[in-house]
Amino acid sequence: MRDMTYKVKEAVFYLGMGAIFTHELDAMTNHEWRVLPLTSWMPDETGMLVFLSAHIPLFAVLVALVSSTNAVVRRRSKLTISMFLVLHGVFHVLFTSDSHYEFSSMVSSVLIFGAAILGGIYLLMEYRVKFSGQHT
């Protein structure tokens, strides 16, 4: 049973990470750089290039962290990413009033809030494991 819980928890995490990575593809079609404080002030083409380029090292680092041979690094990275998934969903709710916010499709919502829900489920499962004395 413990092995099954671990497998489900890992599947939840990787589905959440897959959803956020796919959301970033969708973010390109929805001009997310126009909403982000770090890029919203830039000319459109520059903002797009900065937004796009920043994701190359970001994704590389995230993949490296969650695949680290160090179990502590892997665990902390998964917890941090899962917290980000939840927070990212909150940010999207806060940005909906921005005139440049374009994420209105069902696909966008499923990716954004699906990732947030999966991140929350992972955190709950990790919390349950921690306080039940099971360490996976």
N, CA, C and O atoms as CSV, one atom per row, in Angstrom:
chain,resi,resn,atom,element,x,y,z
A,1,MET,N,N,0.827,-1.200,0.000
A,1,MET,CA,C,0.000,0.000,0.000
A,1,MET,C,C,0.870,1.264,0.000
A,1,MET,O,O,0.576,2.237,-0.693
A,2,ARG,N,N,1.937,1.225,0.786
A,2,ARG,CA,C,2.829,2.367,0.881
A,2,ARG,C,C,3.479,2.662,-0.474
A,2,ARG,O,O,3.632,3.823,-0.854
A,3,ASP,N,N,3.859,1.612,-1.195
A,3,ASP,CA,C,4.448,1.763,-2.522
A,3,ASP,C,C,3.448,2.377,-3.503
A,3,ASP,O,O,3.821,3.193,-4.346
A,4,MET,N,N,2.192,1.987,-3.392
A,4,MET,CA,C,1.145,2.537,-4.263
A,4,MET,C,C,0.932,4.022,-3.961
A,4,MET,O,O,0.772,4.822,-4.882
A,5,THR,N,N,0.928,4.391,-2.692
A,5,THR,CA,C,0.780,5.795,-2.308
A,5,THR,C,C,1.914,6.628,-2.897
A,5,THR,O,O,1.683,7.724,-3.407
A,6,TYR,N,N,3.125,6.113,-2.828
A,6,TYR,CA,C,4.284,6.803,-3.386
A,6,TYR,C,C,4.118,6.994,-4.898
A,6,TYR,O,O,4.371,8.078,-5.424
A,7,LYS,N,N,3.695,5.941,-5.586
A,7,LYS,CA,C,3.523,6.019,-7.041
A,7,LYS,C,C,2.439,7.028,-7.422
A,7,LYS,O,O,2.600,7.779,-8.384
A,8,VAL,N,N,1.348,7.044,-6.676
A,8,VAL,CA,C,0.269,8.001,-6.947
A,8,VAL,C,C,0.766,9.419,-6.696
A,8,VAL,O,O,0.516,10.318,-7.499
A,9,LYS,N,N,1.471,9.623,-5.582
A,9,LYS,CA,C,1.998,10.947,-5.251
A,9,LYS,C,C,2.956,11.431,-6.334
A,9,LYS,O,O,2.899,12.594,-6.732
A,10,GLU,N,N,3.832,10.555,-6.814
A,10,GLU,CA,C,4.761,10.923,-7.873
A,10,GLU,C,C,4.021,11.236,-9.178
A,10,GLU,O,O,4.369,12.189,-9.875
A,11,ALA,N,N,3.016,10.449,-9.503
A,11,ALA,CA,C,2.220,10.703,-10.711
A,11,ALA,C,C,1.528,12.057,-10.618
A,11,ALA,O,O,1.487,12.805,-11.595
A,12,VAL,N,N,0.983,12.374,-9.443
A,12,VAL,CA,C,0.324,13.668,-9.231
A,12,VAL,C,C,1.323,14.799,-9.456
A,12,VAL,O,O,1.013,15.782,-10.130
A,13,PHE,N,N,2.524,14.659,-8.890
A,13,PHE,CA,C,3.531,15.704,-9.064
A,13,PHE,C,C,3.877,15.904,-10.540
A,13,PHE,O,O,3.860,17.028,-11.040
A,14,TYR,N,N,4.192,14.803,-11.234
A,14,TYR,CA,C,4.626,14.935,-12.619
A,14,TYR,C,C,3.506,15.389,-13.546
A,14,TYR,O,O,3.772,16.055,-14.547
A,15,LEU,N,N,2.277,15.048,-13.241
A,15,LEU,CA,C,1.151,15.592,-14.011
A,15,LEU,C,C,1.037,17.098,-13.789
A,15,LEU,O,O,0.769,17.848,-14.728
A,16,GLY,N,N,1.239,17.537,-12.557
A,16,GLY,CA,C,1.223,18.973,-12.264
A,16,GLY,C,C,2.328,19.704,-12.992
A,16,GLY,O,O,2.107,20.782,-13.543
A,17,MET,N,N,3.512,19.127,-13.000
A,17,MET,CA,C,4.637,19.740,-13.705
A,17,MET,C,C,4.385,19.745,-15.215
A,17,MET,O,O,4.703,20.716,-15.901
A,18,GLY,N,N,3.818,18.665,-15.716
A,18,GLY,CA,C,3.467,18.626,-17.134
A,18,GLY,C,C,2.427,19.675,-17.488
A,18,GLY,O,O,2.491,20.287,-18.554
A,19,ALA,N,N,1.463,19.883,-16.589
A,19,ALA,CA,C,0.418,20.886,-16.829
A,19,ALA,C,C,1.009,22.293,-16.856
A,19,ALA,O,O,0.623,23.106,-17.696
A,20,ILE,N,N,1.937,22.589,-15.949
A,20,ILE,CA,C,2.514,23.940,-15.940
A,20,ILE,C,C,3.416,24.150,-17.153
A,20,ILE,O,O,3.444,25.245,-17.714
A,21,PHE,N,N,4.152,23.120,-17.566
A,21,PHE,CA,C,4.973,23.253,-18.769
A,21,PHE,C,C,4.074,23.474,-19.989
A,21,PHE,O,O,4.385,24.302,-20.845
A,22,THR,N,N,2.984,22.752,-20.069
A,22,THR,CA,C,2.058,22.915,-21.194
A,22,THR,C,C,1.367,24.270,-21.129
A,22,THR,O,O,1.101,24.888,-22.160
A,23,HIS,N,N,1.078,24.732,-19.912
A,23,HIS,CA,C,0.519,26.079,-19.755
A,23,HIS,C,C,1.460,27.123,-20.353
A,23,HIS,O,O,1.000,28.110,-20.928
A,24,GLU,N,N,2.754,26.919,-20.224
A,24,GLU,CA,C,3.697,27.891,-20.776
A,24,GLU,C,C,3.651,27.919,-22.298
A,24,GLU,O,O,3.923,28.956,-22.902
A,25,LEU,N,N,3.314,26.800,-22.925
A,25,LEU,CA,C,3.059,26.815,-24.373
A,25,LEU,C,C,1.822,27.669,-24.667
A,25,LEU,O,O,1.825,28.503,-25.572
A,26,ASP,N,N,0.783,27.444,-23.893
A,26,ASP,CA,C,-0.460,28.200,-24.033
A,26,ASP,C,C,-0.221,29.680,-23.717
A,26,ASP,O,O,-0.869,30.552,-24.294
A,27,ALA,N,N,0.707,29.958,-22.804
A,27,ALA,CA,C,1.010,31.344,-22.430
A,27,ALA,C,C,1.552,32.140,-23.610
A,27,ALA,O,O,1.349,33.351,-23.698
A,28,MET,N,N,2.236,31.461,-24.506
A,28,MET,CA,C,2.751,32.153,-25.694
A,28,MET,C,C,1.589,32.643,-26.566
A,28,MET,O,O,1.623,33.766,-27.069
A,29,THR,N,N,0.571,31.812,-26.743
A,29,THR,CA,C,-0.558,32.220,-27.586
A,29,THR,C,C,-1.431,33.262,-26.896
A,29,THR,O,O,-2.212,33.954,-27.548
A,30,ASN,N,N,-1.297,33.374,-25.565
A,30,ASN,CA,C,-2.089,34.337,-24.803
A,30,ASN,C,C,-1.273,35.549,-24.335
A,30,ASN,O,O,-1.718,36.316,-23.481
A,31,HIS,N,N,-0.084,35.706,-24.902
A,31,HIS,CA,C,0.752,36.890,-24.662
A,31,HIS,C,C,0.962,37.189,-23.171
A,31,HIS,O,O,0.764,38.318,-22.721
A,32,GLU,N,N,1.364,36.165,-22.419
A,32,GLU,CA,C,1.500,36.334,-20.962
A,32,GLU,C,C,2.527,37.400,-20.582
A,32,GLU,O,O,2.403,38.010,-19.520
A,33,TRP,N,N,3.520,37.638,-21.408
A,33,TRP,CA,C,4.529,38.644,-21.097
A,33,TRP,C,C,3.918,40.038,-20.979
A,33,TRP,O,O,4.517,40.917,-20.360
A,34,ARG,N,N,2.743,40.256,-21.557
A,34,ARG,CA,C,2.078,41.558,-21.470
A,34,ARG,C,C,1.479,41.808,-20.090
A,34,ARG,O,O,1.133,42.940,-19.754
A,35,VAL,N,N,1.357,40.752,-19.297
A,35,VAL,CA,C,0.734,40.852,-17.972
A,35,VAL,C,C,1.782,40.833,-16.864
A,35,VAL,O,O,1.580,41.454,-15.820
A,36,LEU,N,N,2.882,40.143,-17.067
A,36,LEU,CA,C,3.892,39.973,-16.022
A,36,LEU,C,C,4.618,41.286,-15.726
A,36,LEU,O,O,5.040,41.980,-16.651
A,37,PRO,N,N,4.766,41.630,-14.453
A,37,PRO,CA,C,5.442,42.883,-14.092
A,37,PRO,C,C,6.861,43.009,-14.656
A,37,PRO,O,O,7.302,44.119,-14.950
A,38,LEU,N,N,7.573,41.908,-14.810
A,38,LEU,CA,C,8.954,41.976,-15.315
A,38,LEU,C,C,9.053,42.237,-16.811
A,38,LEU,O,O,10.090,42.694,-17.291
A,39,THR,N,N,7.990,41.954,-17.548
A,39,THR,CA,C,8.050,42.101,-19.008
A,39,THR,C,C,6.947,42.986,-19.582
A,39,THR,O,O,7.011,43.345,-20.758
A,40,SER,N,N,5.954,43.343,-18.802
A,40,SER,CA,C,4.800,44.087,-19.330
A,40,SER,C,C,5.166,45.471,-19.858
A,40,SER,O,O,4.465,45.999,-20.721
A,41,TRP,N,N,6.214,46.051,-19.377
A,41,TRP,CA,C,6.629,47.389,-19.791
A,41,TRP,C,C,7.491,47.376,-21.049
A,41,TRP,O,O,7.771,48.427,-21.625
A,42,MET,N,N,7.909,46.189,-21.473
A,42,MET,CA,C,8.793,46.084,-22.640
A,42,MET,C,C,7.992,46.166,-23.937
A,42,MET,O,O,6.802,45.854,-23.959
A,43,PRO,N,N,8.652,46.589,-25.015
A,43,PRO,CA,C,7.979,46.488,-26.319
A,43,PRO,C,C,7.570,45.024,-26.537
A,43,PRO,O,O,8.245,44.108,-26.067
A,44,ASP,N,N,6.485,44.821,-27.239
A,44,ASP,CA,C,5.883,43.491,-27.368
A,44,ASP,C,C,6.875,42.421,-27.826
A,44,ASP,O,O,6.965,41.359,-27.211
A,45,GLU,N,N,7.611,42.691,-28.889
A,45,GLU,CA,C,8.547,41.689,-29.409
A,45,GLU,C,C,9.660,41.381,-28.406
A,45,GLU,O,O,10.058,40.225,-28.260
A,46,THR,N,N,10.164,42.405,-27.715
A,46,THR,CA,C,11.211,42.205,-26.703
A,46,THR,C,C,10.666,41.410,-25.529
A,46,THR,O,O,11.311,40.472,-25.060
A,47,GLY,N,N,9.477,41.779,-25.050
A,47,GLY,CA,C,8.859,41.057,-23.942
A,47,GLY,C,C,8.663,39.589,-24.273
A,47,GLY,O,O,8.917,38.719,-23.441
A,48,MET,N,N,8.207,39.314,-25.497
A,48,MET,CA,C,8.011,37.933,-25.928
A,48,MET,C,C,9.334,37.178,-25.942
A,48,MET,O,O,9.405,36.042,-25.473
A,49,LEU,N,N,10.374,37.798,-26.474
A,49,LEU,CA,C,11.677,37.148,-26.558
A,49,LEU,C,C,12.257,36.883,-25.164
A,49,LEU,O,O,12.811,35.811,-24.921
A,50,VAL,N,N,12.136,37.833,-24.263
A,50,VAL,CA,C,12.621,37.649,-22.885
A,50,VAL,C,C,11.831,36.540,-22.192
A,50,VAL,O,O,12.412,35.668,-21.547
A,51,PHE,N,N,10.499,36.577,-22.328
A,51,PHE,CA,C,9.643,35.556,-21.732
A,51,PHE,C,C,10.009,34.170,-22.246
A,51,PHE,O,O,10.187,33.238,-21.462
A,52,LEU,N,N,10.119,34.040,-23.550
A,52,LEU,CA,C,10.442,32.757,-24.172
A,52,LEU,C,C,11.833,32.282,-23.766
A,52,LEU,O,O,12.000,31.136,-23.348
A,53,SER,N,N,12.812,33.139,-23.885
A,53,SER,CA,C,14.201,32.778,-23.585
A,53,SER,C,C,14.406,32.404,-22.122
A,53,SER,O,O,15.190,31.504,-21.817
A,54,ALA,N,N,13.723,33.071,-21.231
A,54,ALA,CA,C,13.868,32.796,-19.794
A,54,ALA,C,C,13.423,31.379,-19.444
A,54,ALA,O,O,13.897,30.812,-18.459
A,55,HIS,N,N,12.527,30.805,-20.228
A,55,HIS,CA,C,12.014,29.466,-19.921
A,55,HIS,C,C,13.011,28.352,-20.250
A,55,HIS,O,O,12.874,27.244,-19.731
A,56,ILE,N,N,13.989,28.613,-21.081
A,56,ILE,CA,C,14.979,27.571,-21.401
A,56,ILE,C,C,15.799,27.216,-20.159
A,56,ILE,O,O,15.810,26.051,-19.760
A,57,PRO,N,N,16.484,28.176,-19.534
A,57,PRO,CA,C,17.239,27.808,-18.322
A,57,PRO,C,C,16.312,27.435,-17.159
A,57,PRO,O,O,16.652,26.574,-16.348
A,58,LEU,N,N,15.157,28.074,-17.077
A,58,LEU,CA,C,14.213,27.752,-15.997
A,58,LEU,C,C,13.796,26.289,-16.058
A,58,LEU,O,O,13.871,25.580,-15.054
A,59,PHE,N,N,13.364,25.838,-17.213
A,59,PHE,CA,C,12.944,24.435,-17.358
A,59,PHE,C,C,14.117,23.487,-17.137
A,59,PHE,O,O,13.955,22.434,-16.521
A,60,ALA,N,N,15.297,23.853,-17.636
A,60,ALA,CA,C,16.479,23.009,-17.448
A,60,ALA,C,C,16.791,22.834,-15.962
A,60,ALA,O,O,17.070,21.724,-15.508
A,61,VAL,N,N,16.744,23.919,-15.216
A,61,VAL,CA,C,17.018,23.858,-13.776
A,61,VAL,C,C,15.955,23.034,-13.056
A,61,VAL,O,O,16.287,22.210,-12.203
A,62,LEU,N,N,14.689,23.245,-13.387
A,62,LEU,CA,C,13.619,22.491,-12.723
A,62,LEU,C,C,13.746,20.988,-12.976
A,62,LEU,O,O,13.605,20.185,-12.054
A,63,VAL,N,N,14.007,20.614,-14.215
A,63,VAL,CA,C,14.172,19.188,-14.543
A,63,VAL,C,C,15.384,18.622,-13.803
A,63,VAL,O,O,15.324,17.514,-13.271
A,64,ALA,N,N,16.485,19.380,-13.769
A,64,ALA,CA,C,17.686,18.915,-13.065
A,64,ALA,C,C,17.415,18.733,-11.578
A,64,ALA,O,O,17.863,17.751,-10.987
A,65,LEU,N,N,16.698,19.651,-10.973
A,65,LEU,CA,C,16.419,19.559,-9.537
A,65,LEU,C,C,15.549,18.355,-9.185
A,65,LEU,O,O,15.835,17.635,-8.229
A,66,VAL,N,N,14.494,18.140,-9.955
A,66,VAL,CA,C,13.595,17.022,-9.609
A,66,VAL,C,C,14.170,15.671,-10.010
A,66,VAL,O,O,13.634,14.634,-9.620
A,67,SER,N,N,15.251,15.666,-10.781
A,67,SER,CA,C,15.896,14.406,-11.133
A,67,SER,C,C,17.258,14.262,-10.454
A,67,SER,O,O,18.036,13.375,-10.804
A,68,SER,N,N,17.540,15.116,-9.501
A,68,SER,CA,C,18.802,15.068,-8.775
A,68,SER,C,C,19.011,13.702,-8.126
A,68,SER,O,O,18.051,13.039,-7.734
A,69,THR,N,N,20.251,13.297,-8.019
A,69,THR,CA,C,20.564,12.048,-7.310
A,69,THR,C,C,20.497,12.233,-5.797
A,69,THR,O,O,20.503,11.256,-5.049
A,70,ASN,N,N,20.432,13.480,-5.349
A,70,ASN,CA,C,20.324,13.789,-3.928
A,70,ASN,C,C,18.850,13.801,-3.532
A,70,ASN,O,O,18.086,14.638,-4.012
A,71,ALA,N,N,18.448,12.882,-2.664
A,71,ALA,CA,C,17.041,12.738,-2.272
A,71,ALA,C,C,16.493,13.985,-1.596
A,71,ALA,O,O,15.324,14.323,-1.784
A,72,VAL,N,N,17.309,14.669,-0.820
A,72,VAL,CA,C,16.862,15.893,-0.135
A,72,VAL,C,C,16.572,16.982,-1.164
A,72,VAL,O,O,15.558,17.672,-1.067
A,73,VAL,N,N,17.447,17.137,-2.138
A,73,VAL,CA,C,17.245,18.136,-3.202
A,73,VAL,C,C,15.974,17.810,-3.979
A,73,VAL,O,O,15.164,18.696,-4.253
A,74,ARG,N,N,15.799,16.536,-4.333
A,74,ARG,CA,C,14.585,16.121,-5.072
A,74,ARG,C,C,13.329,16.455,-4.278
A,74,ARG,O,O,12.395,17.053,-4.812
A,75,ARG,N,N,13.303,16.074,-3.012
A,75,ARG,CA,C,12.106,16.286,-2.180
A,75,ARG,C,C,11.805,17.775,-2.022
A,75,ARG,O,O,10.664,18.198,-2.208
A,76,ARG,N,N,12.806,18.561,-1.686
A,76,ARG,CA,C,12.591,20.006,-1.499
A,76,ARG,C,C,12.164,20.673,-2.808
A,76,ARG,O,O,11.322,21.572,-2.810
A,77,SER,N,N,12.744,20.232,-3.902
A,77,SER,CA,C,12.379,20.791,-5.206
A,77,SER,C,C,10.923,20.485,-5.529
A,77,SER,O,O,10.197,21.363,-5.994
A,78,LYS,N,N,10.491,19.261,-5.291
A,78,LYS,CA,C,9.100,18.888,-5.570
A,78,LYS,C,C,8.143,19.663,-4.678
A,78,LYS,O,O,7.078,20.083,-5.131
A,79,LEU,N,N,8.509,19.859,-3.413
A,79,LEU,CA,C,7.666,20.648,-2.517
A,79,LEU,C,C,7.584,22.100,-2.984
A,79,LEU,O,O,6.501,22.683,-3.023
A,80,THR,N,N,8.718,22.673,-3.334
A,80,THR,CA,C,8.751,24.073,-3.778
A,80,THR,C,C,7.969,24.257,-5.077
A,80,THR,O,O,7.194,25.204,-5.206
A,81,ILE,N,N,8.166,23.365,-6.029
A,81,ILE,CA,C,7.427,23.458,-7.292
A,81,ILE,C,C,5.937,23.299,-7.043
A,81,ILE,O,O,5.133,24.015,-7.640
A,82,SER,N,N,5.560,22.382,-6.181
A,82,SER,CA,C,4.134,22.183,-5.879
A,82,SER,C,C,3.530,23.422,-5.230
A,82,SER,O,O,2.397,23.794,-5.533
A,83,MET,N,N,4.289,24.064,-4.331
A,83,MET,CA,C,3.804,25.316,-3.737
A,83,MET,C,C,3.653,26.388,-4.811
A,83,MET,O,O,2.689,27.154,-4.805
A,84,PHE,N,N,4.617,26.434,-5.736
A,84,PHE,CA,C,4.527,27.392,-6.830
A,84,PHE,C,C,3.288,27.134,-7.688
A,84,PHE,O,O,2.622,28.082,-8.105
A,85,LEU,N,N,2.971,25.867,-7.958
A,85,LEU,CA,C,1.799,25.554,-8.778
A,85,LEU,C,C,0.536,26.155,-8.161
A,85,LEU,O,O,-0.305,26.713,-8.865
A,86,VAL,N,N,0.416,26.033,-6.844
A,86,VAL,CA,C,-0.745,26.598,-6.145
A,86,VAL,C,C,-0.718,28.123,-6.230
A,86,VAL,O,O,-1.719,28.751,-6.576
A,87,LEU,N,N,0.428,28.707,-5.914
A,87,LEU,CA,C,0.580,30.163,-5.949
A,87,LEU,C,C,0.368,30.714,-7.355
A,87,LEU,O,O,-0.226,31.780,-7.518
A,88,HIS,N,N,0.843,30.008,-8.361
A,88,HIS,CA,C,0.672,30.412,-9.751
A,88,HIS,C,C,-0.816,30.528,-10.096
A,88,HIS,O,O,-1.220,31.469,-10.780
A,89,GLY,N,N,-1.625,29.587,-9.630
A,89,GLY,CA,C,-3.074,29.657,-9.833
A,89,GLY,C,C,-3.663,30.902,-9.190
A,89,GLY,O,O,-4.529,31.557,-9.769
A,90,VAL,N,N,-3.192,31.228,-7.993
A,90,VAL,CA,C,-3.656,32.437,-7.293
A,90,VAL,C,C,-3.277,33.682,-8.089
A,90,VAL,O,O,-4.091,34.593,-8.238
A,91,PHE,N,N,-2.048,33.729,-8.599
A,91,PHE,CA,C,-1.619,34.875,-9.410
A,91,PHE,C,C,-2.517,35.053,-10.632
A,91,PHE,O,O,-2.865,36.177,-10.994
A,92,HIS,N,N,-2.887,33.952,-11.258
A,92,HIS,CA,C,-3.763,34.064,-12.420
A,92,HIS,C,C,-5.123,34.646,-12.038
A,92,HIS,O,O,-5.688,35.440,-12.790
A,93,VAL,N,N,-5.641,34.266,-10.902
A,93,VAL,CA,C,-6.908,34.855,-10.435
A,93,VAL,C,C,-6.724,36.364,-10.241
A,93,VAL,O,O,-7.581,37.153,-10.639
A,94,LEU,N,N,-5.614,36.757,-9.635
A,94,LEU,CA,C,-5.363,38.182,-9.375
A,94,LEU,C,C,-5.161,38.979,-10.659
A,94,LEU,O,O,-5.516,40.157,-10.720
A,95,PHE,N,N,-4.592,38.343,-11.691
A,95,PHE,CA,C,-4.322,39.045,-12.949
A,95,PHE,C,C,-5.526,39.108,-13.896
A,95,PHE,O,O,-5.451,39.766,-14.933
A,96,THR,N,N,-6.620,38.446,-13.564
A,96,THR,CA,C,-7.763,38.430,-14.496
A,96,THR,C,C,-8.326,39.823,-14.777
A,96,THR,O,O,-8.942,40.038,-15.821
A,97,SER,N,N,-8.125,40.756,-13.874
A,97,SER,CA,C,-8.652,42.109,-14.102
A,97,SER,C,C,-7.735,42.959,-14.985
A,97,SER,O,O,-8.122,44.053,-15.395
A,98,ASP,N,N,-6.538,42.478,-15.280
A,98,ASP,CA,C,-5.618,43.216,-16.146
A,98,ASP,C,C,-6.176,43.229,-17.569
A,98,ASP,O,O,-6.636,42.203,-18.071
A,99,SER,N,N,-6.131,44.379,-18.206
A,99,SER,CA,C,-6.704,44.514,-19.556
A,99,SER,C,C,-5.977,43.651,-20.593
A,99,SER,O,O,-6.539,43.354,-21.647
A,100,HIS,N,N,-4.740,43.248,-20.305
A,100,HIS,CA,C,-3.978,42.418,-21.242
A,100,HIS,C,C,-4.134,40.915,-20.976
A,100,HIS,O,O,-3.568,40.098,-21.701
A,101,TYR,N,N,-4.882,40.556,-19.963
A,101,TYR,CA,C,-5.048,39.140,-19.599
A,101,TYR,C,C,-5.926,38.453,-20.646
A,101,TYR,O,O,-7.055,38.880,-20.883
A,102,GLU,N,N,-5.414,37.391,-21.272
A,102,GLU,CA,C,-6.116,36.724,-22.373
A,102,GLU,C,C,-6.493,35.270,-22.100
A,102,GLU,O,O,-7.039,34.609,-22.983
A,103,PHE,N,N,-6.220,34.758,-20.911
A,103,PHE,CA,C,-6.460,33.342,-20.623
A,103,PHE,C,C,-7.949,33.115,-20.323
A,103,PHE,O,O,-8.352,33.054,-19.162
A,104,SER,N,N,-8.743,32.992,-21.363
A,104,SER,CA,C,-10.178,32.842,-21.152
A,104,SER,C,C,-10.722,31.496,-21.627
A,104,SER,O,O,-11.893,31.191,-21.397
A,105,SER,N,N,-9.904,30.700,-22.276
A,105,SER,CA,C,-10.407,29.429,-22.799
A,105,SER,C,C,-10.461,28.358,-21.710
A,105,SER,O,O,-9.804,28.466,-20.674
A,106,MET,N,N,-11.251,27.333,-21.967
A,106,MET,CA,C,-11.348,26.203,-21.052
A,106,MET,C,C,-9.992,25.494,-20.944
A,106,MET,O,O,-9.599,25.060,-19.861
A,107,VAL,N,N,-9.288,25.381,-22.061
A,107,VAL,CA,C,-7.971,24.735,-22.050
A,107,VAL,C,C,-7.022,25.484,-21.114
A,107,VAL,O,O,-6.331,24.874,-20.297
A,108,SER,N,N,-6.998,26.806,-21.243
A,108,SER,CA,C,-6.137,27.613,-20.373
A,108,SER,C,C,-6.485,27.388,-18.903
A,108,SER,O,O,-5.599,27.193,-18.070
A,109,SER,N,N,-7.760,27.416,-18.597
A,109,SER,CA,C,-8.196,27.225,-17.208
A,109,SER,C,C,-7.835,25.846,-16.680
A,109,SER,O,O,-7.391,25.709,-15.540
A,110,VAL,N,N,-8.024,24.825,-17.507
A,110,VAL,CA,C,-7.682,23.461,-17.080
A,110,VAL,C,C,-6.182,23.357,-16.801
A,110,VAL,O,O,-5.780,22.751,-15.809
A,111,LEU,N,N,-5.364,23.936,-17.656
A,111,LEU,CA,C,-3.915,23.874,-17.446
A,111,LEU,C,C,-3.494,24.644,-16.196
A,111,LEU,O,O,-2.731,24.129,-15.378
A,112,ILE,N,N,-3.980,25.861,-16.043
A,112,ILE,CA,C,-3.592,26.714,-14.912
A,112,ILE,C,C,-4.099,26.136,-13.596
A,112,ILE,O,O,-3.328,25.916,-12.662
A,113,PHE,N,N,-5.400,25.894,-13.536
A,113,PHE,CA,C,-5.991,25.475,-12.260
A,113,PHE,C,C,-5.857,23.978,-12.020
A,113,PHE,O,O,-5.895,23.523,-10.877
A,114,GLY,N,N,-5.700,23.211,-13.098
A,114,GLY,CA,C,-5.381,21.795,-12.938
A,114,GLY,C,C,-4.012,21.640,-12.296
A,114,GLY,O,O,-3.833,20.819,-11.396
A,115,ALA,N,N,-3.048,22.427,-12.756
A,115,ALA,CA,C,-1.707,22.397,-12.157
A,115,ALA,C,C,-1.773,22.805,-10.691
A,115,ALA,O,O,-1.117,22.197,-9.845
A,116,ALA,N,N,-2.566,23.836,-10.385
A,116,ALA,CA,C,-2.699,24.293,-8.996
A,116,ALA,C,C,-3.318,23.206,-8.120
A,116,ALA,O,O,-2.858,22.968,-7.003
A,117,ILE,N,N,-4.344,22.558,-8.619
A,117,ILE,CA,C,-4.999,21.485,-7.854
A,117,ILE,C,C,-4.037,20.318,-7.646
A,117,ILE,O,O,-3.940,19.779,-6.544
A,118,LEU,N,N,-3.330,19.931,-8.698
A,118,LEU,CA,C,-2.365,18.838,-8.573
A,118,LEU,C,C,-1.248,19.196,-7.593
A,118,LEU,O,O,-0.819,18.353,-6.806
A,119,GLY,N,N,-0.779,20.434,-7.640
A,119,GLY,CA,C,0.224,20.888,-6.667
A,119,GLY,C,C,-0.307,20.794,-5.248
A,119,GLY,O,O,0.401,20.354,-4.342
A,120,GLY,N,N,-1.552,21.206,-5.055
A,120,GLY,CA,C,-2.170,21.122,-3.727
A,120,GLY,C,C,-2.332,19.680,-3.264
A,120,GLY,O,O,-2.091,19.369,-2.097
A,121,ILE,N,N,-2.734,18.812,-4.163
A,121,ILE,CA,C,-2.884,17.389,-3.816
A,121,ILE,C,C,-1.531,16.801,-3.430
A,121,ILE,O,O,-1.430,16.064,-2.449
A,122,TYR,N,N,-0.495,17.122,-4.195
A,122,TYR,CA,C,0.843,16.626,-3.861
A,122,TYR,C,C,1.248,17.084,-2.462
A,122,TYR,O,O,1.747,16.290,-1.664
A,123,LEU,N,N,1.031,18.361,-2.168
A,123,LEU,CA,C,1.393,18.893,-0.844
A,123,LEU,C,C,0.611,18.190,0.264
A,123,LEU,O,O,1.173,17.867,1.311
A,124,LEU,N,N,-0.670,17.953,0.041
A,124,LEU,CA,C,-1.477,17.229,1.035
A,124,LEU,C,C,-0.978,15.797,1.219
A,124,LEU,O,O,-0.903,15.298,2.341
A,125,MET,N,N,-0.643,15.155,0.129
A,125,MET,CA,C,-0.128,13.781,0.223
A,125,MET,C,C,1.220,13.757,0.947
A,125,MET,O,O,1.475,12.864,1.755
A,126,GLU,N,N,2.062,14.711,0.667
A,126,GLU,CA,C,3.371,14.795,1.320
A,126,GLU,C,C,3.197,15.079,2.815
A,126,GLU,O,O,3.904,14.506,3.644
A,127,TYR,N,N,2.266,15.954,3.154
A,127,TYR,CA,C,1.960,16.280,4.546
A,127,TYR,C,C,1.459,15.029,5.275
A,127,TYR,O,O,1.853,14.752,6.408
A,128,ARG,N,N,0.595,14.293,4.608
A,128,ARG,CA,C,0.049,13.062,5.193
A,128,ARG,C,C,1.163,12.039,5.433
A,128,ARG,O,O,1.208,11.403,6.486
A,129,VAL,N,N,2.052,11.886,4.463
A,129,VAL,CA,C,3.175,10.957,4.604
A,129,VAL,C,C,4.073,11.389,5.755
A,129,VAL,O,O,4.489,10.566,6.570
A,130,LYS,N,N,4.367,12.681,5.817
A,130,LYS,CA,C,5.267,13.195,6.859
A,130,LYS,C,C,4.717,12.934,8.241
A,130,LYS,O,O,5.458,12.529,9.137
A,131,PHE,N,N,3.427,13.160,8.429
A,131,PHE,CA,C,2.855,13.025,9.766
A,131,PHE,C,C,2.328,11.633,10.068
A,131,PHE,O,O,1.854,11.384,11.176
A,132,SER,N,N,2.402,10.728,9.113
A,132,SER,CA,C,2.027,9.347,9.399
A,132,SER,C,C,3.260,8.517,9.738
A,132,SER,O,O,3.156,7.351,10.116
A,133,GLY,N,N,4.441,9.146,9.594
A,133,GLY,CA,C,5.682,8.448,9.902
A,133,GLY,C,C,6.226,7.654,8.729
A,133,GLY,O,O,7.273,7.019,8.849
A,134,GLN,N,N,5.530,7.677,7.589
A,134,GLN,CA,C,6.017,6.990,6.398
A,134,GLN,C,C,6.901,7.937,5.620
A,134,GLN,O,O,6.494,9.061,5.324
A,135,HIS,N,N,8.070,7.518,5.292
A,135,HIS,CA,C,8.931,8.350,4.450
A,135,HIS,C,C,9.208,7.611,3.167
A,135,HIS,O,O,9.722,6.493,3.163
A,136,THR,N,N,8.850,8.271,2.065
A,136,THR,CA,C,9.024,7.651,0.750
A,136,THR,C,C,10.127,8.326,-0.006
A,136,THR,O,O,10.424,7.943,-1.137
